Amino acid sequence: MSKKITVTETALRDAHQSLLATRMRTEDMLPICPKLDKVGFWSLEVWGGATFDACLRFLKEDPWERLRQLRKALPNTRLQMLLRGQNLLGYRHYSDDVVAAFVKHSAENGIDVFRVFDAMNDVRNLKTAIEAVKLSGKHAQGTICYTTSPVHTTEKFVQQAREMVALGIDSIAVKDMAGLLTPYATGELVKALKDNFDLPVFVHSHDTAGVAAMCQLKAIENGADNIDTAIGSMAWGTSHPGTESMVAALRGTEYDTGLDLVALQEISSYFYEVRKKYHQFESVYTGVDTRVQVNQVPGGMMSNLANQLKEQGALDRINEVFAEIPKVREDLGFPPLVTPTSQIVGTQAVFNVLAGERYKTITNEVKLYLQGRYGKAPSAINKELQQRAIGKEEIIDVRPADLLKPELEGLRADVGSLATSEEDVLTFAMFPEIGRKFLLERAEGTLEPEPLLPITNTAAGAVPQTEGIPTEFVIDVHGETYHIDITGVGIKSASKRHFYMSIDGFPEEVVFEPLNELVADNGKRKQASGPGDVTTTMPGNIVDVLVKVGDQVTVGQALLVTEAMKMESEVTAPVAGEVKAIYVKKGDRINPGEVLVEIVG
């Protein structure tokens, strides 16, 4: 009996998220949409994941407008999004009324298929989103986040699927975000799902370990109905198996997809040229790397960690971080590594490595995780770490969203007249700080996307444009020596000058501002030397100042909240005494060793 395999194409979402830091702009998607629409894909994944954040933060695009434009340009193809259950597209749990509203408006603006997952595989966190999808009359895809650990078994995944089926899902997705699946494990899991449930099974796997195509073939042989692929020029490595390759592999068999290879190759040629435009976001950590089978770092997280460490001047320590990640994951009860748990585990591992001491600083997100505010951990967590992180605070064992009051009305009031639609309110809900900034800049007409390094064609091929011979500098930053080339390309204004710099081969856009706008008190804060000098071990930004001059504080009391690598942590008092001086305010950039607060006994 023949069984046609259907295909979900990921080039417009996960592929460029995995390879190009989610930087592809809508203007580069729309021209190819007519050809994509004619192929006959089961669906096109176009939204969700990190695209919402990247649109607002870097591209200065309205993500809702992107969705509406894609819906208009792709009238004949299902549009699919990745939704983080109760987290939606943000990094915390939202109240049920926000979840319901977000799903409703996503459906109204063009989403047909909602792939709903929870980073903990806690089905309680999927319930509200799935109910909202069904109420909208759209396709609800319940998702198993695949991972490996002593507690993750085929039986455990089948039980999760059973709980999702009870919620009324329309299909089951196996989401292998890190490329951990192996061919025979894939076959075993898919067969178990097909034996137990009369629902379509979709297989999504990244090729980080170089075996995803074999996994998909085994999945198909064991009854899978759909595979996720990426057009060839946006495939492989931390992305997905190539669409053309899988179509060719199945052609003429009982599993023939029926897709036209010539049409797919034309689309691939288009993205081959588009990809060059985003060369500055290419990472050396997006190729095949079997270490993922040990450290379990997903593709998007891999490039993100590299960028984060580069910002800290510590890219050379990435292997130490890879070695630390499994240890942190075990301490937290073996959560799958997918947003937001990948950021939670990965950032804590970076803190542990750079501080030279495990859990010297514990991020606020790890504290919330250990308290139960993200859901139930798959396995037992490190009790000593839990006690150290949360102290006498109560441990939560209910569905975290049960503790949240309705938020939507308050969000409408907070964003005020900046929101001209309900979608704007939801944008603000996902990312209050960057959302407000985006809406304000839109109102003022000052939205400006991050610049792209130009490309020029030479006999050697396409290379970054440098406009003449670069000026080389050698500088020391936090004990690390950097060779920096100023290429001089950029935008000039009255107050800022943009340069493109290559630091050890990694292009960065840097803004130089007049010194009198940047610094005071002879240019920098003094360095910590006394026991009451409060400092930090990580560069970052001040999110909040919790004390004022004259306050009496105790040892370990939180003084500041800082943000580094999208995670918040508290800076605490090293000694008891009176706050004599505070040298920072909300929004300030800080560096290790600087005195932020001064305490006298």
Residue, then its C-alpha position, 0 to 999 in steps of 0.5 A: m500500500s502506497k503512502k504519500i509523505t507530505v513535507t513542511e518547509t522551514a526556510l522562512r522560520d527555523a532554517h534561518q533561525s538556526l543558520l542566520a540568527t533569525r535575521m532574514r527580512t520580510e523583503d527577502m521572503l515575499p519575492i519567492c512566495p509565488k513559487l513556494d505557494k505552487v510547490g504543494f507543501w503540506s505547510l510552510e513554517v513562517w512564524g513563531g519561535a524567535t522570529f517575533d523577538a528578532c523582528l522587533r529587536f533587530l529588524k524593526e519590523d512588525p511581526w504581525e504585518r509580516l504574517r499578514q503579508l505572507r498570508k496574502a502572498l501564500p494563499n494556497t498553502r497552510l501557514q504554520m507557527l511554533l508556539r511555546g504553550q503557556n510561554l507563547l513567544g516570550y520567556r515567561h508564563y502568561s495568564d490564560d486570557v493573554v494566551a487565548a487572545f494571542v492564539k485568536h489573533s494569530a489565527e485571524n492574521g493567517i496561521d493555520v497550524f499551531r505546533v504547540f510545545d512546552a519546554m518541560n514536556d509538561v502537558r498542563n502548560l499546553k492545555t490553554a493554548i490547544e483549547a484556544v487553537k481548537l476554538s479558532g477552528k485551526h489545526a492543533q499539533g501537540t508536540i513532544c520535545y525529544t531529548t535523552s536522559p536516564v528518565h526519558t523513555t519511549e514509554k514516557f513519550v507515549q504517555q505524554a502523547r496520550e495526555m495530549v490526545a485527551l486534549g483534542i490535538d489533530s496531530i503529533a509532532v516529534k520535535d528534535m530541536a538539538g539533533l539527538l535522534t538516532p535512526y533506530a531510536t526514531g523508528e522505535l518512537v514513531k512505531a510506538l506512536k502509530d501503534n497507539f494513536d490514530l493520528p498523523v505523526f510529524v518528525h522535525s529533526h535538526d542535522t546537527a549530528g549529521v544523521a537527521a536524513m537517516c532518522q527521517l527515513k526510518a521514521i517514514e518506514n515506521g509510519a510517519d506521515n510528514i517530515d520537516t525539511a529546509i530548502g537545500s541552500m538553507a539546509w543541513g548542519t544545525s538546520h534540517p535535511g535538505t528538501e530536494s535531497m529528501v524528495a529525491a530519496l523518496r522519488g519513485t518509491e511508495y513514499d513519493t512526495g510528488l514534489d517537483l525537483v526542478a521547482l525546488q531547485e529554482i527556489s534553492s537558487y533564490f535562497y542561495e543568493v539571499r543567504k549571502k546578504y546575511h553573511q555577517f550572522e553566519s556562525v562557525y558553530t552551525g555545521v555538523d558536530t556530533r558533540v551534540q550527542v553529548n552536550q545536547v545543545p540545539g542549533g539555535m542555542m549553539s550559535n547563540l552561545a557563541n555570540q554571547l561568549k564572544e560578547q564577553g570576550a570568552l569565545d575560547r571557553i565555549n568547550e568548557v561551557f559545552a562540558e558544563i551544560p550537561k551538569v547543569r541540566e542534571d542538577l535541574g532534573f534533565p529538562p529538554l533543551v529548548t526555549p526557554t530552558s535552553q537559555i536557562v541552562g545555557t546561561q547558567a553554564v556560562f555564569n558557572v564557567l566565567a565565574g570560576e565557581r559553580y552557582k556563585t551567581i544563580t540567575n533569577e530564571v534558574k530560581l524560578y525554575l527550581q521553585g516550579r514556576y516553569g512546570k514540573a521537572p522531568s526528574a528529581i532536581n538537586k535539592e541542595l541547589q534548590q535550597r540555596a536558590i530559593g531559601k524558604e520560598e514556597i515550592i509550587d506544584v500546581r500548573p504555574a498559570d493557575l497562580l496568574k491573574p488575568e493580565l490583558e486589561g492591565l497590559r492595555a492600560d500600560v501600553g496606552s495610546l502607543a497600541t493602535s490595535e489588539e495585536d500591538v497590545l500582544t506585542f507589548a505583552m511578549f516583550p514589554e521593553i523592546g515592544r514599547k521601544f518598537l511601538l514608540e519608534r514606529a509612532e515617531g517614524t524612527l524605526e531603523p533596522e540594524p545595518l547589513l554588511p555590504i557584499t561586493n563581487t570580485a574575481a574571488g566571489a562575493v566578499p564583504q565590502t570594506e571600502g579601502i584598506p582597513t585600519e588595524f588596532v590591537i586592544d586589550v579587553h578584560g585581559e583578552t587581546y583583540h585584533i580589530d579592523i575598522t572598515g569605515v563603512g557605515i551611517k553617520s549622524a550628528s551624534k553617532r558614528h557607525f563602524y563595522m568591526s571584525i573581532d577575530g573574524f567575527p563582524e560586529e556593528v559598533v556605535f561610537e558616541p562622543l565621550n561626554e555622552l558615554v562617561a563621567d568622572n574621568g571616563k569610568r567607574k573605579q575598580a572594586s578593592g574593598p570588602g564593601d565594594v559591590t561588583t559583578t562577574m559578568p558584563g551586562n545591563i542594570v535592570d533595577v536598583l533595589v536600594k537607596v543611599g542610607d539603607q541598612v543592608t544585610v549580607g546576601q541581600a539583593l541590591l541590584v538586578t542585572e541582565a546578561m545574555k537575556m537572563e536576569s540575576e541579582v547582585t547581593a551585598p557582600v557585607a552588612g552595613e549602610v549603603k554609602a553610594i550607588y554608582v549606577k541607575k536603571g539601563d546602565r551598562i556595567n562591566p566586571g570589577e567596577v564598583l556599582v554600590e559602596i557599603v560601609g560597616 
